[in-house]
């Protein structure tokens, strides 16, 4: 159940209207890396975690709800940056300012440019945000990624927080308003916090690599194919142990064409840097598959069981002293 608190999580202050920056800020309202996308992504992902991973469900719902708070902050900022626009648009009888713009060549060119970039923003928004990105593209559920496996979804979320953080960084370069910069700085910093929260949640799942359940074929997991001509560049991504476990290392394939031909299209390829055999990898896949299957089966509700427990302690508001509600929940072993 959601309950709206009218005070913003971070108070917004705007020195003066700036319609052009308001249009840019739409990127974080209805864009592919924006707050609504993040809220919907974490919200949808949470459902498949409800029973098998209740602690991840709680994390995802908490952050999804905070992202809705951030959406409200962005929307409030856009509205304040458009302060006065709504009244001018409604003043159809005495709209002298628009006449002045049309009579000034420089202002006219600027107005036309902004209209071409996003022709519907001022004409349809009525002085508030609309559900689109800065180019006028409507928000779409295609932005949301939810695969039903926490080792996959949490990695998607880490990437999503990274993209949102850098967008706020870029946006801060296009405004000199100190109040707006403070707001963007808060929102950017919360992306950093969420990044670390998702990272910690991923590390809490062991094993979590490779994503999903099935292990890779050890003949190919550690191979690096040199697919470029010219000077070779080497680093921890293609030589030495790199990110692998002790005793494992990258196998650098200097001549990929020769390797493909000599192995008859990988039919006779052998494991190079991976110490596991194909048999061992298959056994590990079977063990992990059984483990994950048991986790889900054990958490499945019996027929007729309700989704929620409406005890007084659980029905309290977040943060209020009410018995068990304030006690930390234990992770299932």
Buried (B, 14 or more C-beta within 10 A) or exposed (E): EEEEEEEBBBEBEBEEBBBBBBBBBBBBBBBBBBBBBBBBBBBBBBEBBBBBBBBBBBBBBBBBBBBBBBBBBBBBBBBBBBBEBBEBBEEEEEEEEBEEBEEEEEBEEEBEEBEEBBEEBBEEBEBEBBBBBBEBEEBEEEBBBBBEBBBBBBBBBBBBBBBBBEBBEEBBEEBEBEBBBBBBBBBBEBBEEBBEBBBEBBEBBEEBEEBBBBBEBBBBBBBBBBEEEEEEEEEEEBBEEBEBEEEBBBBBBEEEEEBBEEEEEEEEBEBBBBBBEEEEBBEBBEEBEEEBEEEEEEBEEEEEEEEEEEEEEEEBEEEEEBEEBEEEEEEEE
